[in-house]
Amino acid sequence: MEEMMLGSTETGQQTNKYSIFDAEDLESLPSDFLMELLLLFDTGVFDLDTLSNLFDVSVADIALFTDNCPAYSGWCESVATQWTRALQFYEDDLEDLAWVTKYAIKRSDMAIAMGRTLMEATEEMAKELAEDEGWDEDTKEIRAHGKAEQDKRRLIIDNWFFRAGFGGFNGKHSPT
């Protein structure tokens, strides 16, 4: 059980590719996916193990990031709360937050069906939509809708990060 929680194998090697907290041997979870992790966690649609698999981060990272009573002294609220507060969400953002959450759930369901992480599935779907081959008059509308959703997600998240001074979409900043 401890190995599952810490994301390690019998040899002590990390099994996850990403980390929420800057681990030396792991890549940082991209900012836009960290935002989606928070939104998906809040929905309660997926359990911690599923979120861990979808985002390729350890359950321990997710639990620490979203914990209401963090173990670190001096924290009076979770890192997730501090991070989203830094993004300065307003009432006008509720519609966009709901849309991004719905779109993240849709992509997560596809990723689970594909047996991939959310990042891998998102990249694979983006490549498919970008390819000119294989699309006909019957699927043209599906392709246009898919591209519009990708652009809308990118624009919404980019605007949030830019507004908060984090440098925009996938800006080179540490989320924690």
C-alpha positions as CSV (number, residue, x, y, z in Angstrom):
1,M,0.0,0.0,0.0
2,E,2.8,2.4,0.9
3,E,4.5,1.7,-2.5
4,M,1.2,2.7,-4.3
5,M,0.9,5.9,-2.2
6,L,4.4,6.9,-2.9
7,G,4.5,5.8,-6.5
8,S,7.6,3.6,-6.1
9,T,8.4,0.1,-7.1
10,E,10.3,-2.6,-5.2
11,T,13.6,-1.2,-6.4
12,G,12.7,2.3,-5.1
13,Q,12.4,3.8,-8.6
14,Q,9.7,6.4,-9.3
15,T,7.0,5.1,-11.6
16,N,5.5,8.4,-12.4
17,K,6.8,10.8,-15.1
18,Y,5.5,14.0,-13.5
19,S,5.6,15.7,-10.2
20,I,3.5,18.5,-8.8
21,F,6.3,19.5,-6.4
22,D,9.6,20.0,-8.1
23,A,11.2,16.6,-7.8
24,E,14.7,16.4,-9.2
25,D,14.2,13.2,-11.2
26,L,10.7,14.0,-12.5
27,E,9.3,16.6,-14.9
28,S,6.9,19.2,-13.5
29,L,3.3,18.7,-14.4
30,P,2.5,21.3,-17.1
31,S,0.6,24.3,-15.7
32,D,-2.5,23.8,-17.9
33,F,-2.8,20.2,-16.8
34,L,-2.3,21.1,-13.2
35,M,-5.3,23.4,-13.5
36,E,-7.3,20.6,-15.0
37,L,-6.2,18.3,-12.2
38,L,-7.6,20.7,-9.6
39,L,-10.9,21.0,-11.5
40,L,-11.2,17.3,-11.9
41,F,-10.3,16.7,-8.3
42,D,-13.0,19.1,-7.2
43,T,-15.7,17.4,-9.3
44,G,-15.2,14.1,-7.5
45,V,-15.8,12.2,-10.8
46,F,-12.5,10.4,-10.6
47,D,-10.9,8.8,-7.5
48,L,-7.3,9.6,-6.6
49,D,-5.9,6.4,-8.3
50,T,-7.6,7.3,-11.5
51,L,-6.3,10.9,-11.3
52,S,-2.8,9.6,-10.5
53,N,-3.0,7.5,-13.7
54,L,-4.5,10.2,-15.8
55,F,-1.9,12.8,-14.9
56,D,1.0,10.3,-14.3
57,V,1.7,11.8,-10.8
58,S,1.8,10.1,-7.5
59,V,-1.2,9.8,-5.3
60,A,0.9,11.4,-2.5
61,D,1.5,14.5,-4.7
62,I,-2.2,14.9,-5.4
63,A,-3.1,14.3,-1.8
64,L,-0.6,16.8,-0.5
65,F,-1.5,19.4,-3.1
66,T,-5.2,19.2,-2.4
67,D,-5.0,18.6,1.4
68,N,-7.2,20.9,3.5
69,C,-4.9,20.5,6.5
70,P,-1.4,20.3,5.0
71,A,1.4,18.7,6.9
72,Y,3.8,21.5,6.4
73,S,4.0,24.0,9.2
74,G,3.0,27.5,8.2
75,W,0.4,26.4,5.7
76,C,-3.1,27.4,6.8
77,E,-4.7,26.2,3.6
78,S,-3.8,23.8,0.8
79,V,-1.3,24.6,-2.0
80,A,-4.2,24.2,-4.5
81,T,-6.2,26.9,-2.7
82,Q,-3.2,29.2,-2.6
83,W,-2.5,28.5,-6.2
84,T,-6.0,29.1,-7.4
85,R,-6.2,32.2,-5.3
86,A,-3.2,33.5,-7.1
87,L,-5.0,33.1,-10.4
88,Q,-7.6,35.6,-9.1
89,F,-10.8,33.9,-10.2
90,Y,-13.9,36.1,-10.4
91,E,-17.6,35.4,-10.7
92,D,-17.2,36.0,-14.5
93,D,-14.9,33.0,-14.7
94,L,-17.5,30.5,-13.5
95,E,-18.8,29.8,-17.0
96,D,-15.2,29.2,-18.3
97,L,-14.3,27.1,-15.3
98,A,-17.4,24.9,-15.9
99,W,-16.5,24.6,-19.6
100,V,-12.9,23.7,-19.0
101,T,-14.0,21.1,-16.4
102,K,-16.5,19.6,-18.7
103,Y,-13.9,19.5,-21.5
104,A,-11.3,17.9,-19.2
105,I,-13.8,15.2,-18.1
106,K,-14.6,14.5,-21.8
107,R,-10.8,14.2,-22.6
108,S,-10.2,12.1,-19.5
109,D,-12.9,9.6,-20.5
110,M,-11.2,9.4,-23.9
111,A,-7.8,8.9,-22.3
112,I,-9.1,6.1,-20.1
113,A,-10.6,4.4,-23.1
114,M,-7.3,4.8,-25.0
115,G,-5.3,3.5,-22.0
116,R,-3.2,6.7,-22.0
117,T,-2.4,9.5,-19.7
118,L,-4.4,12.7,-20.2
119,M,-1.3,14.4,-21.7
120,E,-0.6,11.6,-24.1
121,A,-4.2,11.4,-25.2
122,T,-4.5,15.1,-25.6
123,E,-1.4,15.2,-27.8
124,E,-2.5,12.3,-29.9
125,M,-6.0,13.8,-30.4
126,A,-4.4,17.2,-31.4
127,K,-2.2,15.4,-33.9
128,E,-5.2,13.6,-35.4
129,L,-7.2,16.9,-35.7
130,A,-4.2,18.6,-37.3
131,E,-3.8,15.9,-40.0
132,D,-5.4,16.7,-43.3
133,E,-5.7,13.0,-44.3
134,G,-8.6,10.8,-43.3
135,W,-11.2,13.6,-43.0
136,D,-14.1,13.7,-45.4
137,E,-17.3,15.8,-45.8
138,D,-19.1,13.7,-43.1
139,T,-16.4,14.2,-40.5
140,K,-15.4,17.8,-41.4
141,E,-17.8,19.3,-38.8
142,I,-16.4,17.0,-36.1
143,R,-12.8,18.1,-37.0
144,A,-13.8,21.8,-36.9
145,H,-15.5,21.4,-33.6
146,G,-12.5,19.6,-32.1
147,K,-10.1,22.3,-33.2
148,A,-12.4,25.0,-31.9
149,E,-12.5,23.2,-28.5
150,Q,-8.7,23.0,-28.4
151,D,-8.4,26.6,-29.2
152,K,-11.0,27.6,-26.6
153,R,-9.2,25.6,-23.9
154,R,-5.9,27.2,-24.8
155,L,-7.3,30.7,-24.8
156,I,-9.2,30.4,-21.5
157,I,-6.3,28.9,-19.6
158,D,-3.8,31.3,-21.2
159,N,-5.9,34.3,-20.2
160,W,-6.0,33.1,-16.6
161,F,-2.3,32.6,-16.4
162,F,-1.6,35.9,-18.1
163,R,-3.9,37.8,-15.9
164,A,-2.2,36.3,-12.8
165,G,1.2,37.3,-14.1
166,F,2.4,33.7,-14.7
167,G,3.4,34.4,-18.3
168,G,0.6,32.8,-20.2
169,F,-0.1,29.3,-21.5
170,N,2.6,26.8,-20.2
171,G,4.6,29.7,-19.0
172,K,7.9,28.9,-17.4
173,H,6.9,29.1,-13.8
174,S,6.6,26.8,-11.0
175,P,3.0,26.2,-9.9
176,T,4.1,25.5,-6.3
